Amino acid sequence: MTQMTLAFIGDVMLGRGVNTEIAARPPESFWGNTLPILRSADAVVTNLECAITQSMRLWDQTPKVFHFRADPKATDVLRAANIRCVSLANNHTLDYGEEGLFDTLKHLDAAGICTAGAGYNLEEAEAPALFDAAGLKVGVVAFTDNESSFAADQQKPGTNYIEIKADSSTLARVEKAVIRARDAGAHIVVMSLHWGPNMVLRPPAQFREFASAVVRLGVDIVYGHSAHVFQGVQVIDSSLIMYDTGDFLDDYAVDPDLRNDWSFIFLVEADECGPTSLYMIPVYLSYAHVDLATGYEFEAICNRMRILSSELGTDLKQTHEGLKLPIRATVNASR
């Protein structure tokens, strides 16, 4: 039975202050002592919370407060951390308009980083990203309920926008995406979701209902992000749901109570039949930098995740490295 390890990390924002640092620092420096763990995984997946472009023309079709842009050298930072796939289904991919989106796609492709969740039209935005990891093929489909004005259609570039509802028409779109990934040879299907409001520690009931529905359509791993703080994890029918993975690299101000500077590396072990275990390694974010959490931070991060996950019926075991969740025993049978 082939085994692999995927590392999922929260939002990576390489614009603004981080972009300034990129011009002055080596790419490896941003990842601190998390780098050996990220590089030891067979692949790292993240949500890219900015455009990669030299265009300075801002999105102007609807009002928008924040616009995040990184120069092309940002791809070196991603590559340094073994990031093989990024989701572009979010509320910043078109911060610099369609030109910014096209540049982002071009620069990531040139760097060998695959993308999901945005494209030149809806067909491309819906398409799965596919990559090999330790002999298994991973398919990533990406959706967002943020920034409906960014939504792609049949003739318009943009993101793969979706409303988070467990109704038949919405779930039909998800099922179509899963089937498309399976037909392309994916052993493991990941659904990336940039969903919900900022700074919320618990997923709303409709998100839990939606997650439960999509895993029953064949999604192996739900990879959530958007809240800027991590939320609990859950297992349903041997599929893993990470409701929100928080932030991982940025220049954001820190909320002293909600602590958007706390998160994890989410290491998922999997085989042909899906995920077998989850290891969560606590991290601590500072300005344009991330490191493994220690001392008080380590204990507080683990304690919060154990509480949030227990509310979802999930019992996490603490180890000297972080938290562990067995998902299922490895079996000698393929899907």
Secondary structure by P-SEA (a helix, b strand, c coil): cccbbbbbbcbbbccaaaaaaaaccccccccccaaaaaaaccbbbbbbcccccccccccccccccbbbbbccaaaaaaaaacccbbbccccccccccaaaaaaaaaaaaaacccccccccccccccbbbbbbcccbbbbbbbbbcccccccccccccccccccccccaaaaaaaaaaaaaaaaacccbbbbbbbccccccccccaaaaaaaaaaaaacccbbbbccccbbbbbbccccbbbccccccccccccccccccccccccbbbbbccccccbbbbbbbbbcccccccccaaaaaaaaaaaaaaaaaacbbbbbcccbbbbbccccccccc
